[in-house]
Amino acid sequence: MLRLGKRGAKKSVTRKRVDRLTGKVVDLYVSKIRPDNGAFEVSTSLEQVQEQLAAEKKESAPKRVPVSSLKAGQEVVGTVIRVEPYGVLVDVGANRHGLLHIRRVRKLMNKFIDGQEGLIEAGLERGAKIRVAVMINERKRLFLDFTEDVFEETKAERRAKKAEIRERKERKLAGTKDNTETVSSNAAKSDKAQEGVIASISDYEIPDEYADEAAAWAAYGAGEDGGSGNSALSEDEAAEWAAFAAGDEHRDEDDDIEDALGISTY
């Protein structure tokens, strides 16, 4: 639908406008869209469309309450409309904006807040919804603070974060301790195994068959077996075999270790 004038205009005036536009190419501006019936209104005047939109916006805007009606301690939900180095200005639905000072934000976050950038990092960017309470309302100045439940929620979040960090540190320390104990246990087992091998080697006794053989060689060297003198051992060799038979001297150390461990020598 093309609107050629304001509502209530005379029909004669409207006809004249129609006659002037007939057969001409004109610019049209959408002034209203009606989704219920799929229609929309257009106008030939941009100024008229802007005036109409401003009037509709003013009519649909929520009614504001006098700032004097807000009492100290009263809780409201506000919208951040501007961020300044000293704090944020908050629209609480009154005819005057309130100030949430940066000191209140520092108290809530329990840390230093660095101007506008710090406020935005704390979640107080333009358009953010926050729960605040009236702190001071006098001399046309409205000062705000966070509500008690906001303080409690923030404290609970900090405690939970600290507990999580402490738990991670404890798990890390416990893992380091377990690794140290495992290494120590493995080292102790290795030392014990080596001690067992050494003990088994030290306790090794010469088998009887070697003792008999040594005694036979000693007797052979002394000529007690009736053999010829050419086959007899020298006195030094006979003495060594006699000492071996008495257990005073052992065989080669490598052979003893291999025999103790059941390793064959080739």
C-alpha positions as CSV (number, residue, x, y, z in Angstrom):
1,M,0.0,0.0,0.0
2,L,1.3,3.5,-0.9
3,R,0.7,6.2,1.6
4,L,0.6,9.6,0.0
5,G,0.1,11.7,3.1
6,K,-0.7,11.8,6.7
7,R,-3.6,10.0,8.2
8,G,-6.8,12.1,8.0
9,A,-5.8,14.1,4.9
10,K,-8.5,15.4,2.6
11,K,-9.5,13.2,-0.4
12,S,-9.0,16.1,-2.8
13,V,-5.4,16.6,-1.7
14,T,-4.8,12.9,-2.0
15,R,-6.2,12.9,-5.6
16,K,-3.9,15.7,-6.6
17,R,-0.9,13.8,-5.4
18,V,-2.0,10.7,-7.3
19,D,-2.4,12.7,-10.5
20,R,1.1,14.2,-10.1
21,L,2.7,10.7,-9.7
22,T,0.8,9.0,-12.4
23,G,3.1,7.8,-15.2
24,K,6.2,8.9,-13.3
25,V,9.1,6.9,-11.8
26,V,9.5,7.8,-8.1
27,D,11.5,6.6,-5.1
28,L,9.5,4.7,-2.5
29,Y,10.4,4.0,1.1
30,V,9.0,1.2,3.2
31,S,7.4,2.6,6.3
32,K,5.7,-0.5,7.8
33,I,5.7,-4.3,7.3
34,R,2.7,-6.3,8.3
35,P,3.7,-10.0,8.7
36,D,0.1,-11.0,9.6
37,N,-1.3,-10.4,6.1
38,G,2.0,-10.2,4.1
39,A,1.5,-6.5,3.2
40,F,3.7,-3.5,3.7
41,E,3.3,0.3,3.4
42,V,5.5,2.6,1.4
43,S,5.9,6.3,1.2
44,T,7.4,8.8,-1.2
45,S,8.9,10.9,1.6
46,L,11.9,9.6,3.6
47,E,11.3,12.3,6.3
48,Q,7.8,11.1,6.8
49,V,9.0,7.5,7.2
50,Q,11.5,8.6,9.8
51,E,9.0,10.6,11.8
52,Q,6.6,7.7,11.7
53,L,9.2,5.2,13.0
54,A,10.3,7.5,15.8
55,A,6.7,8.0,16.9
56,E,6.1,4.2,16.9
57,K,9.3,3.6,18.9
58,K,8.4,6.2,21.5
59,E,4.9,4.5,21.9
60,S,6.4,1.0,22.2
61,A,9.1,2.1,24.7
62,P,8.5,1.0,28.3
63,K,7.4,3.7,30.6
64,R,10.1,5.1,32.8
65,V,9.7,5.6,36.5
66,P,10.9,8.7,38.3
67,V,14.4,8.2,39.7
68,S,13.1,9.6,43.0
69,S,10.9,6.5,43.4
70,L,14.0,4.2,43.7
71,K,14.9,3.5,47.3
72,A,18.3,2.6,48.8
73,G,18.7,-1.2,48.8
74,Q,16.1,-1.7,46.0
75,E,17.3,-4.4,43.5
76,V,16.8,-3.8,39.8
77,V,18.0,-5.3,36.5
78,G,19.9,-2.8,34.4
79,T,21.6,-2.5,31.0
80,V,25.0,-1.1,30.5
81,I,24.7,1.8,28.0
82,R,28.2,3.3,28.3
83,V,31.6,2.3,29.5
84,E,33.9,4.9,31.1
85,P,37.3,4.7,32.7
86,Y,35.7,5.3,36.1
87,G,32.8,2.9,35.8
88,V,29.7,2.1,33.7
89,L,26.5,3.9,33.2
90,V,23.5,1.7,33.6
91,D,19.9,2.1,32.4
92,V,17.6,0.9,35.2
93,G,14.3,2.0,33.7
94,A,14.3,5.3,35.4
95,N,14.4,8.8,33.9
96,R,18.0,9.1,35.0
97,H,20.9,6.6,34.5
98,G,22.8,5.1,37.4
99,L,26.6,4.8,37.9
100,L,28.3,1.6,38.8
101,H,31.7,2.8,40.0
102,I,34.8,0.8,39.1
103,R,35.6,0.4,42.8
104,R,32.5,-1.8,43.1
105,V,33.7,-3.9,40.2
106,R,37.1,-4.3,41.9
107,K,35.5,-5.4,45.1
108,L,33.3,-8.0,43.3
109,M,36.2,-9.4,41.2
110,N,38.7,-9.1,44.1
111,K,41.4,-7.8,41.8
112,F,42.6,-4.7,40.1
113,I,40.4,-3.5,37.2
114,D,42.3,-1.4,34.6
115,G,39.8,1.2,33.2
116,Q,37.6,0.6,30.3
117,E,39.5,-2.4,29.0
118,G,39.3,-4.1,32.5
119,L,35.6,-3.4,32.8
120,I,34.9,-4.9,29.4
121,E,37.0,-8.0,30.3
122,A,34.9,-8.3,33.5
123,G,31.8,-8.7,31.3
124,L,30.5,-5.1,31.6
125,E,30.5,-4.3,27.8
126,R,27.8,-2.1,26.3
127,G,24.5,-3.9,26.3
128,A,25.3,-6.3,29.1
129,K,22.5,-7.1,31.6
130,I,23.4,-6.9,35.2
131,R,21.7,-7.2,38.6
132,V,22.3,-4.2,40.7
133,A,21.0,-2.5,43.9
134,V,20.5,1.1,44.6
135,M,23.3,2.3,46.9
136,I,22.8,6.1,47.0
137,N,20.0,8.1,45.5
138,E,20.3,11.8,46.3
139,R,20.9,15.1,44.7
140,K,19.9,13.7,41.3
141,R,22.7,11.2,41.6
142,L,22.1,7.5,41.4
143,F,24.9,5.2,42.6
144,L,24.6,1.5,42.1
145,D,26.3,-1.6,43.5
146,F,26.0,-5.3,42.8
147,T,23.4,-7.3,44.6
148,E,24.3,-9.7,47.4
149,D,23.5,-12.8,45.4
150,V,25.9,-11.6,42.7
151,F,28.6,-11.3,45.3
152,E,27.9,-14.8,46.7
153,E,27.9,-16.3,43.2
154,T,31.2,-14.7,42.3
155,K,32.8,-15.9,45.6
156,A,31.5,-19.4,45.0
157,E,33.0,-19.4,41.5
158,R,36.4,-18.2,42.9
159,R,36.4,-20.9,45.6
160,A,35.6,-23.6,43.0
161,K,38.4,-22.3,40.7
162,K,40.9,-22.4,43.6
163,A,39.8,-25.9,44.6
164,E,40.3,-27.1,41.0
165,I,43.8,-25.6,40.8
166,R,44.7,-27.1,44.2
167,E,43.4,-30.5,43.0
168,R,45.4,-30.4,39.8
169,K,48.6,-29.6,41.8
170,E,47.9,-32.4,44.2
171,R,47.4,-34.9,41.3
172,K,50.6,-33.6,39.8
173,L,52.5,-34.1,43.0
174,A,51.0,-37.5,43.6
175,G,52.0,-38.6,40.1
176,T,55.6,-37.4,40.7
177,K,55.7,-39.3,44.0
178,D,54.4,-42.5,42.4
179,N,57.1,-42.3,39.7
180,T,59.8,-41.9,42.3
181,E,58.5,-44.8,44.4
182,T,58.4,-47.0,41.2
183,V,62.0,-46.2,40.3
184,S,63.1,-46.8,43.9
185,S,61.2,-50.1,44.0
186,N,62.7,-51.3,40.7
187,A,66.2,-50.3,41.8
188,A,65.7,-52.3,45.1
189,K,64.5,-55.3,43.2
190,S,67.5,-55.1,40.9
191,D,69.9,-54.9,43.8
192,K,68.2,-57.8,45.5
193,A,68.4,-59.9,42.4
194,Q,72.1,-59.2,42.0
195,E,72.7,-60.0,45.7
196,G,70.9,-63.4,45.1
197,V,73.2,-64.2,42.1
198,I,76.3,-63.3,44.1
199,A,75.1,-65.3,47.1
200,S,74.4,-68.4,44.9
201,I,77.8,-68.1,43.3
202,S,79.5,-67.8,46.7
203,D,77.7,-70.7,48.1
204,Y,78.5,-72.9,45.1
205,E,80.2,-76.1,46.1
206,I,82.5,-78.2,44.0
207,P,80.6,-81.3,42.8
208,D,81.9,-84.6,44.1
209,E,82.8,-85.8,40.6
210,Y,85.3,-83.0,40.3
211,A,86.7,-83.8,43.7
212,D,87.1,-87.4,42.8
213,E,88.8,-86.5,39.5
214,A,91.1,-84.1,41.3
215,A,92.1,-86.8,43.8
216,A,92.7,-89.3,41.0
217,W,95.0,-86.8,39.2
218,A,96.8,-86.2,42.5
219,A,97.3,-89.9,43.0
220,Y,98.3,-90.2,39.4
221,G,100.9,-87.5,39.8
222,A,102.3,-89.3,42.9
223,G,102.5,-92.6,40.9
224,E,100.0,-94.3,43.1
225,D,98.0,-95.7,40.2
226,G,100.8,-97.8,38.9
227,G,101.2,-95.9,35.7
228,S,104.4,-95.2,34.0
229,G,106.6,-92.3,35.1
230,N,106.3,-90.6,31.7
231,S,102.6,-90.0,32.2
232,A,103.0,-88.7,35.8
233,L,102.2,-85.0,36.5
234,S,104.9,-82.6,37.7
235,E,105.1,-81.9,41.4
236,D,103.5,-78.4,40.9
237,E,100.6,-79.8,38.9
238,A,100.1,-82.6,41.4
239,A,100.1,-80.1,44.2
240,E,97.5,-77.9,42.5
241,W,95.2,-80.9,41.9
242,A,95.6,-81.9,45.5
243,A,94.7,-78.4,46.7
244,F,91.7,-78.4,44.3
245,A,90.5,-81.8,45.8
246,A,90.8,-80.4,49.3
247,G,88.6,-77.4,48.3
248,D,91.4,-74.8,48.7
249,E,91.3,-73.7,45.1
250,H,88.5,-73.4,42.6
251,R,88.2,-73.8,38.9
252,D,88.2,-70.9,36.6
253,E,85.8,-68.2,37.9
254,D,83.9,-67.8,34.6
255,D,83.3,-71.5,34.5
256,D,81.9,-71.5,38.0
257,I,79.6,-68.6,37.3
258,E,78.3,-70.3,34.1
259,D,77.7,-73.6,35.9
260,A,75.9,-71.8,38.7
261,L,73.6,-70.1,36.2
262,G,73.1,-73.3,34.1
263,I,74.9,-71.8,31.1
264,S,76.8,-74.2,28.9
265,T,80.3,-73.3,27.6
266,Y,81.3,-74.0,24.1
